[in-house]
Amino acid sequence: MRIVSLILILSLLISCHINKQYDNPNILVNASLIRSYDSIGYWDTIKHKTFDVKISLINKSDKPVSFWIMTSSWFDNFLINNDYMHYVSGPINHNFPTIRHLNPNDSFVYKVSIVKQDNTMYQTIQTTKFGFIFIDSLRCQRFNNTFESIIGDKSQHDKVFWSNPLYLNEMK
């Protein structure tokens, strides 16, 4: 009986880390500019160009997809392809990883503000793209610090879906 219990416990612990065969999701990430304006952050007195952006996730697969994402800091699942744009976030309450389900041809729409920093190294990159880090819900059936491990270790990202480019660097 102990051996059976031990095997059951080990299989539950390992189940989150086994590479399972996933359906290959087809997620379209669409970014669009809502508005641009000058703002002064609470950390300094210099005006920075700020952009309000709408990001849509659209399931183009013929099957539903489910993925892990944070409830409030959902932008943790989105990379930015350059070093001069950064997310602007306010206070975050009740923030925890959750599984979101997206049916075929359905979408989620997120709105976020990003700020342009003028003193970074790679200002020659002309586009801003958002990369959605897809963490398949089948990878782990329950949360136990696995989400933080995956989101923090880029080598563990299942798939990153990139948006269309926005040419925000050209806006003055």
Salt bridges, closest charged atoms under 4 A:
ASP23 OD2 - LYS63 NZ 3.48
ASP38 OD1 - LYS49 NZ 3.91
ASP44 OD2 - HIS48 NE2 2.94
ASP52 OD2 - ARG35 NE 2.75
ASP118 OD1 - LYS116 NZ 3.90
ASP158 OD1 - ARG139 NH1 2.63
